[in-house]
Amino acid sequence: MRRYWKTAIIFILLCSTPAYAQSECDYILSFENVSFSGTQVEDGYVRYGFSDGGYYLDICGVYTGYTTDSIYAELSDGSSVYWFVYGTTIWNESMTKGYIQASYLDEIYSTHLDGTITSSGGWYKLSAKGGDNDSISYISLFKSIKGWGYFLDNTATGLSQPGRIRLRNLDPSKLHGLKEKLQVQTQPAP
């Protein structure tokens, strides 16, 4: 009986969590069971390889050009965010292949993502490289980031689906400010 109540409470919490960050997105590409491998370099030049899987990489896309989207992406395990980036995806005209490049930098922490997204039969495939560091003691070089995902449109049935919380660290003001700036730049001169 306890298990039933715990499950019911978790489900209610997940369904009642506000999706304010998701509402800033025109769409989300949600990659599940993302795997990665690479090299970790730590203070004192301690170096070792790593690989892991079972993560999520969610990409919030904002339409900003004919085939260009501004994006926010974060790597998480469903409960904790490991890193996030802001950047750009440029798609081919048929929207079946996109090049993605994104980064984040502040006084202490930096990270980047660079790769491709391809679409076939309603599924999306991510193949990328990346990295992160804390400016103090480590650098992680992600030599391979791979995953399969799907597209969620910003409609009544798309981003409002109950389930896993996405985009925990998204700063809506960054995407909102970018939308406004691009709208001003694309308006015809008087």
Secondary structure, DSSP 8 states (H G I E B T S, - for coil): -HHHHHHHHHHHHHHHS--TTGGG-SEEEEEEEEEEEEEEEETTTEEEEEEEEEEEEEEEEEE-SSSEEEEEEEEE-SS-EEEEEEEEEEE-TTSSEEEEEEEEE-SS-EEEEEEEEEEETTEEEEEEEEEEE-SSSEEEEEEEEEEEEEEEESSTTTTT-SSS---TT--HHHHHHHHHHHHHHHS---
